[in-house]
């Protein structure tokens, strides 16, 4: 609890003066002002985060948090719960989409077990930070205790601090947890009051009957637990997930260290919403990578006030969309750092 309080209190606003200086630099480059669109917005944001007009990009890390969900008992997923463990093993063996895309982006994948059920995975690259083996079934009880939810958030804070201490200059959020779109939709419904028909998607690809079961499970979980919408930690505790809690900690921790954090899809954006509600300054450190197929994702991003960079109809999670955005973020850095100004290029500007 002390780590969470300390981290939240340590999140300051970005350096807007540095952002203004970056904008002046961009406007002096040999191009029409604003003609590189979102790339320029990214460069200005990174400058303000880092507090320097010419931002830099070094080590890139994808923080993948994995955990299981008790609500899977309600038939809300097309895949069985053991897939969480199996996919984490695939991450560790470098065989998943997140590994392929991270290799292309020259990013490191860091995988943490926050609450996977089943026999413990033995692998030198896995960080065992298990709070409990999966959440409780939120249809019947709170997903976590107060101690567990805070412990899971602090796993994320401590893990991102570790990676920043080891040289990370930007982090991305990733996750694995069968059933986690159900928890994410429940969190979104609690905080925004949105209709479950609008925000509940098919997740791993459930059929029409499965979608009905999923919506019913969320409705029942909210009725049973009665979360206080004004208390993000309580909402997370009652209808959330261990990996969502840990990602909330990753975002809070990165913001406190003035490190940009690239948000992946629906589940990661749920963690971003919780972080934003805990401290609104977190928003300034977030970059929304993409808009997923999950119907609640657009509503989530709008609630925070984030604009996604990409729209590729992704719905995989793992951090895949965030890693794809790394390439464009790197391009934004190169633009502001390496392009010639009108004067340097000997090109006449509009004046």
NORZI-V813283 format. One line per field, one symbol per residue. burial: I if it has 9 or more other C-alpha atoms within 8 Angstrom, else O. A space follows every 10 residues. Layout:
burial: ???
This chain:
burial: OOOIOOIIOO IOOIIOOIII IIIOIIIIII OOOOOOOOII OIIIIIIIII IIIIIOIOII IIIIIIIIII IIOOIIIIOO IOIIIOIIII IIOOIIOIII IIIOIOIIII IIIIIIIOOO OOOOOIOOII IIIIIIIIIO IIIIOOOIII IIIIIIIIII IOIIOOOIII IIIIIIIIII IIIIIIIIII IOOIOIOOII IIIOOIOOOI IOIIIOIIII IIOIIOIIIO OIIIIIIIII IIIIIIIIII IIIIIIOIII IIIIIIIIII IIIIIIOOIO IIIIIIIIII IIOIIIIIII IIIIOIOIIO IOOIIOIIII IIIIIIIIII IIIIOIOOII IIOOOOOOOO O
